[in-house]
Structure formats: structure tokens, C-alpha cells
Amino acid sequence: MSGVWNRLTTKENRKLAWDVFIILFISKLFYIFIGCVTNSAFGNNVTFAKMFLGGDADWYIKIAEKGYSLVGSIKTGDGQANWAFFPLFPVLIRWFKYIFFFLDYKQAGIILSSIFTYITGLYLVKTVRLYKPGRLGYIAVVLFYTWDHTPFIFIVFILKPCL
């Protein structure tokens, strides 16, 4: 076991982990800034938490809180059901909230999504370096965290990081 730990904690891997964390942190700050500018420019009154709770987040929160149901729609009468969503992310949210009891379901989901996004960035850099050594892996992570649809799939709280 110590051999694996020593391999994971090399100086190069610690630098890689720190660099990817900084890129993720800056991208989150960028989206917070964009959200604040959008709120002030358009008068949207969107709360800080709601900036990170996009897409299907409401569905996953309800599944994590109450489980699946046959009448699981968020809006009454819209004909949608919550059993169309995979159970992995709601289960992980529930476990995470159980361990960190002081968090609510939304906070647990945002933190878990951020953790999975970070891990995905680490694997992306490592994978790109297998084929193209150098800084290209970091460029791939920057593009991954900031390009087009990625903020809405990975930075906000939804299932995609678990796939």
C-alpha cells in the first residue's frame, strides 16, 4: 500500500494536483463573476446557490431528499417523473450529507460535483500527457472547465461528473 501512496504523492503529481485545483478555482470565480454581472445588468435576483444549481439539479435534490416516486414531478401536472434519472448521484449526495450532517442537500451536491469535476480534470491532464507531453494537458483542462457547455454540465450540480 505504501508503494501506491508513494507513487501518487510524487512531486510531479502534487504539482499537477495543485495546478488543476487552481484552474478549477479560477473557473469557479469566473462563473461567480459572470453570475453577479448578469444579476446586476439584467436585474435577475438569482441567489448565489441558484447560480450553481442549474439543469436537473432540482430533480436530483428531490430524489436525494425523498427517494423515487411514481408522482415525482417538480411542477404539478407537467407529466414528468423523477425515475428517469440515474440513482448514483442522489445516493452519493445522501451519503455525503449523512457524513457531513451540517450541510443541506444543495450544498452537498455542489461540493460533490466540484470534487468530481476536479478528479475529471486530473485524469484529463494525465491522459493528454500520455499522448502529448508538456503543457497541452493544462490547456485541455482550461478548455474543459470553461468551454461552451462544460460549465452547465460539470461546474453546476448535476449528474454528469458521475458518468
Backbone as CSV, one residue per row, in Angstrom:
resi,resn,N_x,N_y,N_z,CA_x,CA_y,CA_z,C_x,C_y,C_z
1,MET,0.820,-1.205,0.000,0.000,0.000,0.000,0.862,1.266,0.000
2,SER,1.973,1.219,0.715,2.819,2.411,0.762,3.471,2.687,-0.583
3,GLY,3.683,1.625,-1.395,4.240,1.825,-2.733,3.302,2.629,-3.619
4,VAL,2.008,2.327,-3.519,0.999,3.074,-4.289,0.944,4.513,-3.794
5,TRP,0.952,4.695,-2.469,0.894,6.041,-1.908,2.108,6.863,-2.322
6,ASN,3.278,6.249,-2.310,4.494,6.953,-2.718,4.442,7.339,-4.192
7,ARG,3.864,6.484,-5.012,3.727,6.805,-6.433,2.745,7.951,-6.652
8,LEU,1.676,7.977,-5.859,0.675,9.035,-6.021,1.147,10.385,-5.504
9,THR,2.020,10.367,-4.519,2.442,11.620,-3.882,3.809,12.098,-4.346
10,THR,4.140,11.821,-5.576,5.404,12.335,-6.099,5.302,13.846,-6.241
11,LYS,6.430,14.487,-6.370,6.457,15.941,-6.511,5.687,16.375,-7.759
12,GLU,5.845,15.608,-8.841,5.142,15.945,-10.084,3.627,15.845,-9.910
13,ASN,3.155,14.787,-9.235,1.711,14.631,-9.035,1.146,15.678,-8.091
14,ARG,1.900,16.063,-7.071,1.431,17.133,-6.180,1.322,18.456,-6.929
15,LYS,2.285,18.749,-7.802,2.233,19.972,-8.603,1.055,19.927,-9.567
16,LEU,0.841,18.775,-10.189,-0.287,18.611,-11.103,-1.608,18.831,-10.368
17,ALA,-1.758,18.226,-9.183,-2.989,18.370,-8.405,-3.220,19.829,-8.022
18,TRP,-2.172,20.516,-7.616,-2.295,21.923,-7.240,-2.666,22.775,-8.450
19,ASP,-2.017,22.542,-9.583,-2.302,23.325,-10.792,-3.745,23.139,-11.260
20,VAL,-4.220,21.903,-11.252,-5.603,21.640,-11.668,-6.573,22.273,-10.680
21,PHE,-6.253,22.236,-9.384,-7.110,22.887,-8.388,-7.197,24.390,-8.636
22,ILE,-6.073,25.016,-8.928,-6.062,26.462,-9.200,-6.901,26.778,-10.434
23,ILE,-6.781,25.965,-11.473,-7.576,26.184,-12.689,-9.062,26.057,-12.368
24,LEU,-9.446,25.047,-11.598,-10.849,24.873,-11.211,-11.328,26.047,-10.377
25,PHE,-10.511,26.473,-9.417,-10.876,27.592,-8.544,-11.086,28.874,-9.354
26,ILE,-10.184,29.161,-10.272,-10.309,30.366,-11.098,-11.537,30.273,-11.994
27,SER,-11.820,29.084,-12.534,-13.011,28.955,-13.381,-14.284,29.151,-12.562
28,LYS,-14.312,28.666,-11.320,-15.487,28.894,-10.459,-15.635,30.387,-10.152
29,LEU,-14.514,31.052,-9.843,-14.579,32.503,-9.602,-15.077,33.243,-10.834
30,PHE,-14.643,32.797,-12.004,-15.085,33.403,-13.252,-16.607,33.276,-13.403
31,TYR,-17.160,32.112,-13.119,-18.605,31.930,-13.254,-19.381,32.662,-12.169
32,ILE,-18.809,32.807,-10.993,-19.448,33.637,-9.967,-19.472,35.088,-10.435
33,PHE,-18.366,35.562,-10.983,-18.299,36.923,-11.514,-19.334,37.131,-12.624
34,ILE,-19.400,36.187,-13.563,-20.378,36.290,-14.656,-21.796,36.302,-14.102
35,GLY,-22.051,35.460,-13.096,-23.382,35.438,-12.488,-23.728,36.753,-11.824
36,CYS,-22.768,37.359,-11.119,-23.011,38.650,-10.461,-23.225,39.755,-11.481
37,VAL,-22.430,39.758,-12.549,-22.596,40.766,-13.602,-23.962,40.605,-14.272
38,THR,-24.337,39.371,-14.546,-25.640,39.120,-15.163,-26.764,39.568,-14.243
39,ASN,-26.648,39.278,-12.946,-27.668,39.710,-11.989,-27.815,41.223,-11.976
40,SER,-26.683,41.924,-11.929,-26.766,43.382,-11.848,-27.180,44.006,-13.182
41,ALA,-26.743,43.439,-14.281,-27.073,44.014,-15.587,-28.533,43.790,-15.964
42,PHE,-29.057,42.613,-15.655,-30.412,42.277,-16.067,-31.398,42.250,-14.914
43,GLY,-30.943,42.498,-13.695,-31.823,42.505,-12.531,-32.475,41.162,-12.269
44,ASN,-31.704,40.077,-12.377,-32.264,38.735,-12.260,-32.520,38.278,-10.832
45,ASN,-31.908,38.842,-9.830,-32.085,38.437,-8.437,-31.895,36.937,-8.227
46,VAL,-30.924,36.353,-8.886,-30.621,34.940,-8.706,-29.683,34.811,-7.517
47,THR,-30.014,33.917,-6.588,-29.179,33.747,-5.401,-27.855,33.077,-5.773
48,PHE,-26.915,33.175,-4.860,-25.594,32.585,-5.084,-25.710,31.076,-5.307
49,ALA,-26.493,30.399,-4.477,-26.641,28.939,-4.618,-27.317,28.579,-5.930
50,LYS,-28.267,29.377,-6.346,-29.004,29.068,-7.577,-28.101,29.173,-8.807
51,MET,-27.026,29.968,-8.723,-26.079,30.052,-9.839,-25.457,28.694,-10.123
52,PHE,-25.271,27.883,-9.066,-24.636,26.585,-9.227,-25.636,25.440,-9.310
53,LEU,-26.906,25.734,-9.220,-27.922,24.690,-9.241,-28.709,24.765,-10.539
54,GLY,-28.061,24.433,-11.631,-28.718,24.510,-12.926,-29.136,23.155,-13.440
55,GLY,-29.723,23.149,-14.589,-30.092,21.908,-15.253,-31.088,21.097,-14.445
56,ASP,-30.726,19.871,-14.181,-31.608,18.931,-13.490,-31.361,18.877,-11.991
57,ALA,-30.726,19.868,-11.438,-30.366,19.851,-10.016,-31.581,19.673,-9.118
58,ASP,-32.682,20.321,-9.436,-33.881,20.188,-8.598,-34.357,18.741,-8.529
59,TRP,-34.264,18.050,-9.659,-34.662,16.639,-9.674,-33.765,15.816,-8.757
60,TYR,-32.468,15.990,-8.872,-31.535,15.207,-8.062,-31.672,15.525,-6.579
61,ILE,-31.943,16.778,-6.253,-32.135,17.153,-4.856,-33.375,16.461,-4.297
62,LYS,-34.457,16.491,-5.044,-35.694,15.835,-4.580,-35.504,14.331,-4.431
63,ILE,-34.788,13.699,-5.373,-34.538,12.258,-5.272,-33.669,11.960,-4.053
64,ALA,-32.648,12.774,-3.811,-31.783,12.570,-2.649,-32.555,12.761,-1.344
65,GLU,-33.458,13.729,-1.313,-34.225,14.007,-0.100,-35.291,12.960,0.161
66,LYS,-36.083,12.639,-0.865,-37.294,11.844,-0.662,-37.304,10.499,-1.369
67,GLY,-36.308,10.237,-2.223,-36.293,8.994,-2.978,-37.164,9.100,-4.222
68,TYR,-37.299,7.992,-4.922,-38.099,7.963,-6.147,-39.575,7.831,-5.812
69,SER,-40.415,8.338,-6.703,-41.860,8.195,-6.529,-42.518,8.106,-7.901
70,LEU,-43.692,7.544,-7.929,-44.424,7.452,-9.197,-44.954,8.809,-9.627
71,VAL,-45.235,9.668,-8.654,-45.701,11.013,-8.954,-44.611,11.961,-8.491
72,GLY,-43.480,11.965,-9.209,-42.306,12.676,-8.735,-42.033,13.988,-9.424
73,SER,-43.034,14.593,-10.027,-42.786,15.814,-10.776,-42.522,16.994,-9.855
74,ILE,-41.660,17.873,-10.294,-41.389,19.093,-9.536,-42.560,20.061,-9.700
75,LYS,-43.053,20.168,-10.910,-44.204,21.020,-11.190,-45.429,20.130,-11.360
76,THR,-46.474,20.451,-10.671,-47.674,19.645,-10.719,-48.278,19.649,-12.120
77,GLY,-48.579,18.453,-12.609,-49.276,18.330,-13.883,-48.415,18.435,-15.123
78,ASP,-47.085,18.435,-15.010,-46.268,18.562,-16.216,-45.949,17.222,-16.861
79,GLY,-46.364,16.103,-16.235,-46.209,14.794,-16.836,-44.813,14.204,-16.772
80,GLN,-43.934,14.789,-15.987,-42.573,14.270,-15.878,-42.437,13.469,-14.584
81,ALA,-41.517,12.518,-14.588,-41.307,11.684,-13.402,-39.833,11.649,-13.038
82,ASN,-39.565,11.508,-11.747,-38.173,11.527,-11.296,-37.454,10.201,-11.505
83,TRP,-38.149,9.143,-11.846,-37.474,7.858,-12.049,-36.762,7.789,-13.386
84,ALA,-36.725,8.868,-14.136,-35.953,8.921,-15.376,-34.478,9.227,-15.119
85,PHE,-34.110,9.494,-13.866,-32.745,9.884,-13.526,-32.009,8.724,-12.858
86,PHE,-30.721,8.597,-13.169,-29.892,7.549,-12.579,-29.753,7.752,-11.073
87,PRO,-29.653,6.685,-10.301,-29.627,6.814,-8.836,-28.262,7.102,-8.222
88,LEU,-27.161,6.997,-8.979,-25.836,7.112,-8.367,-25.620,8.458,-7.686
89,PHE,-25.873,9.541,-8.369,-25.593,10.852,-7.799,-26.486,11.160,-6.593
90,PRO,-27.799,10.905,-6.644,-28.602,11.132,-5.431,-28.162,10.293,-4.234
91,VAL,-27.734,9.060,-4.479,-27.254,8.216,-3.381,-25.976,8.808,-2.787
92,LEU,-25.070,9.245,-3.648,-23.832,9.854,-3.150,-24.113,11.142,-2.379
93,ILE,-25.078,11.923,-2.834,-25.456,13.148,-2.117,-25.990,12.800,-0.735
94,ARG,-26.840,11.803,-0.682,-27.425,11.408,0.603,-26.336,10.922,1.565
95,TRP,-25.410,10.100,1.088,-24.310,9.620,1.934,-23.427,10.771,2.388
96,PHE,-23.114,11.661,1.457,-22.268,12.806,1.778,-22.938,13.680,2.832
97,LYS,-24.241,13.897,2.684,-24.980,14.692,3.658,-25.052,13.976,5.001
98,TYR,-25.152,12.658,4.968,-25.176,11.887,6.213,-23.840,12.028,6.957
99,ILE,-22.736,11.967,6.234,-21.415,12.096,6.849,-21.197,13.519,7.344
100,PHE,-21.517,14.496,6.499,-21.380,15.911,6.857,-22.775,16.451,7.148
101,PHE,-23.292,16.125,8.318,-24.685,16.390,8.696,-25.046,17.865,8.726
102,PHE,-24.079,18.746,8.818,-24.347,20.178,8.892,-24.635,20.788,7.517
103,LEU,-24.452,20.023,6.436,-24.751,20.509,5.088,-26.193,20.197,4.731
104,ASP,-26.773,21.009,3.864,-28.056,20.615,3.299,-27.796,19.895,1.974
105,TYR,-28.854,19.410,1.332,-28.689,18.616,0.121,-28.080,19.424,-1.025
106,LYS,-28.439,20.684,-1.127,-27.891,21.515,-2.205,-26.386,21.713,-2.032
107,GLN,-25.966,22.027,-0.821,-24.543,22.219,-0.556,-23.763,20.933,-0.790
108,ALA,-24.318,19.810,-0.359,-23.657,18.519,-0.571,-23.500,18.243,-2.064
109,GLY,-24.531,18.547,-2.849,-24.465,18.323,-4.292,-23.439,19.205,-4.968
110,ILE,-23.368,20.463,-4.569,-22.393,21.386,-5.158,-20.974,20.931,-4.831
111,ILE,-20.735,20.527,-3.586,-19.398,20.081,-3.196,-19.018,18.797,-3.927
112,LEU,-19.930,17.834,-3.980,-19.641,16.581,-4.692,-19.379,16.823,-6.170
113,SER,-20.178,17.660,-6.783,-19.978,17.969,-8.193,-18.613,18.610,-8.418
114,SER,-18.210,19.478,-7.514,-16.887,20.108,-7.621,-15.773,19.084,-7.458
115,ILE,-15.944,18.153,-6.539,-14.931,17.109,-6.340,-14.797,16.257,-7.595
116,PHE,-15.925,15.845,-8.172,-15.879,15.020,-9.376,-15.309,15.787,-10.563
117,THR,-15.605,17.070,-10.632,-15.040,17.898,-11.695,-13.523,17.985,-11.551
118,TYR,-13.059,18.151,-10.330,-11.622,18.212,-10.057,-10.933,16.900,-10.454
119,ILE,-11.504,15.785,-10.053,-10.926,14.476,-10.392,-10.906,14.275,-11.903
120,THR,-11.972,14.699,-12.580,-12.012,14.596,-14.039,-10.894,15.420,-14.671
121,GLY,-10.629,16.602,-14.130,-9.537,17.429,-14.637,-8.181,16.769,-14.452
122,LEU,-7.975,16.122,-13.296,-6.722,15.404,-13.065,-6.530,14.298,-14.094
123,TYR,-7.565,13.512,-14.315,-7.460,12.428,-15.289,-7.287,12.961,-16.705
124,LEU,-7.892,14.092,-17.002,-7.742,14.676,-18.336,-6.284,15.062,-18.595
125,VAL,-5.660,15.725,-17.628,-4.257,16.115,-17.799,-3.381,14.872,-17.958
126,LYS,-3.586,13.877,-17.114,-2.786,12.655,-17.194,-2.980,11.948,-18.540
127,THR,-4.214,11.905,-19.020,-4.494,11.243,-20.296,-3.870,11.990,-21.462
128,VAL,-3.996,13.301,-21.473,-3.402,14.085,-22.558,-1.883,13.934,-22.532
129,ARG,-1.286,13.882,-21.358,0.173,13.734,-21.249,0.669,12.382,-21.758
130,LEU,-0.200,11.377,-21.768,0.211,10.082,-22.327,0.524,10.200,-23.813
131,TYR,-0.220,11.068,-24.492,-0.079,11.204,-25.943,0.745,12.415,-26.362
132,LYS,0.720,13.451,-25.547,1.400,14.694,-25.907,1.981,15.305,-24.637
133,PRO,3.233,15.009,-24.296,3.822,15.574,-23.078,3.930,17.100,-23.160
134,GLY,3.958,17.716,-22.010,4.098,19.170,-21.962,2.869,19.824,-21.351
135,ARG,2.641,21.067,-21.712,1.581,21.877,-21.109,0.223,21.702,-21.779
136,LEU,0.149,20.900,-22.803,-1.113,20.719,-23.518,-2.217,20.171,-22.609
137,GLY,-1.843,19.363,-21.627,-2.824,18.834,-20.676,-3.508,19.944,-19.893
138,TYR,-2.738,20.948,-19.492,-3.321,22.078,-18.765,-4.245,22.897,-19.667
139,ILE,-3.853,23.055,-20.909,-4.713,23.776,-21.854,-6.023,23.017,-22.028
140,ALA,-5.932,21.690,-22.090,-7.138,20.871,-22.208,-8.052,21.061,-20.998
141,VAL,-7.472,21.140,-19.810,-8.283,21.336,-18.598,-8.934,22.716,-18.600
142,VAL,-8.182,23.747,-18.990,-8.767,25.092,-19.065,-9.944,25.096,-20.036
143,LEU,-9.759,24.501,-21.194,-10.857,24.435,-22.162,-12.013,23.590,-21.634
144,PHE,-11.701,22.511,-20.982,-12.723,21.630,-20.419,-13.558,22.348,-19.368
145,TYR,-12.915,23.118,-18.494,-13.631,23.814,-17.421,-14.363,25.058,-17.906
146,THR,-13.967,25.629,-19.024,-14.554,26.907,-19.434,-15.256,26.882,-20.781
147,TRP,-15.089,25.858,-21.551,-15.598,25.869,-22.914,-17.084,25.607,-22.964
148,ASP,-17.793,26.372,-23.726,-19.185,26.237,-24.137,-20.108,25.591,-23.109
149,HIS,-20.403,24.309,-23.219,-21.402,23.660,-22.369,-20.840,23.142,-21.050
150,THR,-19.549,23.066,-20.900,-18.951,22.452,-19.724,-19.402,23.085,-18.417
151,PRO,-19.490,24.410,-18.292,-19.927,24.956,-17.008,-21.305,24.456,-16.606
152,PHE,-22.150,24.242,-17.580,-23.504,23.828,-17.255,-23.596,22.337,-16.995
153,ILE,-22.616,21.578,-17.451,-22.650,20.131,-17.230,-21.800,19.734,-16.038
154,PHE,-20.628,20.341,-15.867,-19.724,19.890,-14.833,-19.608,20.828,-13.648
155,ILE,-19.652,22.123,-13.875,-19.433,23.052,-12.778,-20.693,23.199,-11.944
156,VAL,-21.865,23.137,-12.589,-23.088,23.171,-11.811,-23.390,21.771,-11.304
157,PHE,-24.343,21.674,-10.430,-24.632,20.453,-9.725,-25.611,19.601,-10.527
158,ILE,-25.076,18.670,-11.289,-25.903,17.656,-11.938,-25.101,16.365,-12.071
159,LEU,-25.656,15.364,-12.648,-25.102,14.022,-12.639,-23.845,13.854,-13.463
160,LYS,-23.635,14.598,-14.488,-22.614,14.299,-15.477,-21.238,13.957,-14.919
161,PRO,-20.756,14.557,-13.811,-19.445,14.168,-13.311,-19.378,12.713,-12.849
162,CYS,-20.509,12.107,-12.563,-20.510,10.725,-12.071,-20.506,9.713,-13.193
163,LEU,-20.707,10.129,-14.418,-20.790,9.155,-15.512,-19.438,8.635,-15.906
